[in-house]
Amino acid sequence: MLEALGRGDRIKIGTFADKPLSEVVCINCGQCINRCPTGALRANDPTDEVWAAIDDPRKHVVIQTAPSPRAAIGECFGLPPGTAVTFQLNTALRRCGFDKVFDTNFAADLTIVEEGAELLVRLKQALADGQPSPLPQFTSCSPGWVKFLEHFYPESLPHLSTAKSPQQMFGALLKTWYCQVNGLDPADVVTVALMATAATTCSTPPTRHGGSTSNKTTRQTGPADGEGRGVSVRMAGVPIAKENGPPPPPPGPPRPLWRRTMGVAV
């Protein structure tokens, strides 16, 4: 996707035909940012937006954390690579001012239920009803994987599950069911997602949402329903935690709501 453009003293690194990243074949994996030898590439940093929401007394700000950041973010604070800081991360985020901290594992379990139910429907259509059905069924959990198919194997798109990613499912629940049981106005609830990859954050533009666990028309890469503002570990998670004080804080217990998860989708 990136290549040397120009000649001589005018050579530079850019995309095909020097087009914007959004217009070239890119699955938003973020590895070009990690591997850029000159540090010329950087991701959009939503740190200021997150702080502005936390500092706004009218907003109820919640965050969900994916499994990977718990084992990756500790390294940014001098801990050995792979050190699990699950509870320390919960405490740090609460100290930053988030009203609630949730685990994306719960929505990963919902993904299994949604995709499993859809697979049963497809199998019934193919085996019992004798109707054409796109089999095998592919998971739609990863926005990077979905975008890869869109670019390189568009003929396989019908095989994708119509379920949203766990991050988007959780955002939909936070903006609907969570608001209902807690008497909150969805417009006043700001949902943040601490994710591990740039592709996941690219699938969550900060727009209003529809509140569904299915994304039949746009899948993961179109104009999504805006269930949450996605941030990655290195883009915003670390700056937010470091700005709040010296880590790591003492471990804290998880929130009682949606505490139990199977984790089989991780």
N, C-alpha and C positions, 0 to 999 in steps of 0.2 A: 504494500500500500504506500509506503514511503520510499522515495528514491532520490538520487542526485539529479538536480535540475540545473541546466545551464552549463557553461564551460569556463575554464580559466578562473580569473578572479571573480567571476560572476556566479560561480557554482554555489548552490544552496540545496538544502534538504527540504523536500516538499512532497505533496501528493501528486497523483497522476494529473497532468495538465494544470497543476498548481491550483486545484479546486479546493474549496473548504472541506474539512473532514466529513461534514454532514452530507456531502454530495458524492463521496467515493465509496468503494466497497470496504466497509469497516464494520467489525462486529463489536466495537467499543470494549475490547478486552482491557485496554489501559496499559498494555505491556510496553508500548512505545514511550509512554511517560516514564515508566520504571527504568527503561534501558537507554534513554537518550543520553549520549556521552557528554553533552554540553549543558544539559539542564534547560534546553530551550523550550521543551514541551511542558505544559502544565495543564491541570484540569481546572475547571471552574470551581471556585471555593465558596460554598454557601455558608461559611461560618458566621458572617455578619447577619445573614438572614435568620439563622437559628437563634443567635443571641438577641436579635430584635424581637423575635417571638417570645422568648423566655422573659425578657424585660417588660413585655406588654402585659399589664395586669388583667386585661380583658381576655387574654388567650389562655387556653388550657393545653399545655404542650406535653405530648407523650412521645416516647421513642421505643422502637422495637430493635432488637439486636440479633443479627444472624449468628450462626454458630462459629464461623471462621474468625471474626474479630476477637473473640474471647481468647483464642490461642495465638493471635498475631499482634494485638495491640500492646501486649506486655513488652515485646522486644523494643518498641519505641521508647520505653522508659527504663531501659538498661537491664531488663530481666532476660534470662536465657531464652533462646528461640523455642517456641512451642509451649511456654509456660501458660497454664490455664488461669485466667484472672476473671472468671465469670462473676463471682460475687463482688470482687473489688471494682469491676466495671459497673455493676449495678449501683454501688455506693457512689462512685465518682460521678455518674450521670445524674443521680439524685442531688448531689451537692452542686452540680452545675445549674440546677434549677428546674429540671424536668419534673413534671407533676407525677408521672408514672413511667416505669420502665418495664417493658414486656419482652417476652422471648418469642422470636419468629418460629421456633420449633412447633408451637401450637398450630400455626397456619400451615406448616409443612405437613402435619398430620391431616389437616383439612384437604390439602392437595391430594393426598393418597385417596381419601374418600371420594373426592370429586372425579379424579382420573379413573379410579377403580369403577365407579358407577358408569362413567362414560364408556369404559371398555366393555362392561357387561351389555350395554345397549348395542354397541357395535357388533359384539359376538352374536347376540340374539338376531340382529338383522341379517348377518351373514350365514349363520348356521341353522336357525329355526325358521326365519321368514324367507330365506332365499333371496334377499335383497342385496345389492352391491353396498359394501361398507369398506371404508379405508382401513385396512389392516396390513401390517401391524400398527399399533398406536404408539406414537412417540410422546414422551413427556414434553411439557411446555414450561417446566420450572425455570429454566435459565433463559433470560432475554438474549444473552450472547449466542446460545445454541439456536434460538428461533431466528435471530438475524442472520446467522450463518446459513440456515436453510433458505431463507428468503433470497439471499444473494447467490448462492451456489447450487442449490437444489430446489428451486421453486416448485418443481413437479411433485415434491414430497410434502408440501404444506398441508394437503388434506389429511395426512397421517398424524399431524400434530393434535394433541388434546386441545380442547377449547378452554381449559381451565387457566386461570391466571397464575402467576407465580405466587409462592407463599407470601412474599413481601406485599404484593398487591392485594391478596386476599385479606391479610391482616389489616391493611389500611382500610379496606371496605368495611370490615367488622368494627373498627374503631370509629368510623364515621357514621355507622348506623346503629348496631346493637349496643355498643358501648355508650354512645350518646343517649340512647333511649333509657337504659337502666340507671344512668347517672344524672339524668335530667339536664343534659348539656345541649347547647345549640351547635350542630355540626359546623357552622360557619366560624365558631369561636374555638374549635379544636384544631390544633396544628399537630400533624403526625410526622414524625421524623423516623427514618429508617437507617440504621448503621449497618451498611452492607460491606461485602468484601471486594466486590468488583465494580469497575466503572460501568459495565453493561447494565447492572441492576439499577444503578442510579440514573442512567440514561432513560430507563423505562418509566420513570416517575416524574413527569413534568408537574410543577406546582399549580395545577388547575383544579377546579371543583370536580367532584367525583359523582358517580352514579350509584355506588354501593352494591356491587354484585360480585360473586365469586367466579363469574364466567365472563370471558372476554372473546366472544364469538366472532367479532368483526375485525378488531384491530390487533388481536393477539397481544404480544408483549411490546411491540416496537412502534405501534401507531400512536395516535394522540390518545393516550391512556386517560382513565377517569380521574387521575390525580388523587389517589388514595393517600399518598404520603410524599414528603420531600425526601428523596434518597440522598444519602451522603456516604462516602466510602471511609474506610479507616484512616487512610493517610490524607484524604482531602479535608476532612472536617473533624473526624472523631478525635484524633490526636491533638490538633490545635485547641479544640474546645476543652478537652480534659486538662491540657497543660496550662491554659490560661486561668483555670480555676484554682490552681495551687499545686503543691508538690505531691506527686503520686508515689507509690500506689496507696490509696486509702485502705482502711481496714475493711474486711469483707462484710457485706450486708446480706440479709435474707432476700429471696426473690419476692415479688409481689404476690399476694394470695390469689388474685384473679388469674385464671388460666395457668396455674402453677404446674399442673401435671401434664406432661407430654410424653408420647411414646418415643419420639426421636428416631423412628425407623426410617424417616425420609432423609435424614442427614447423611 
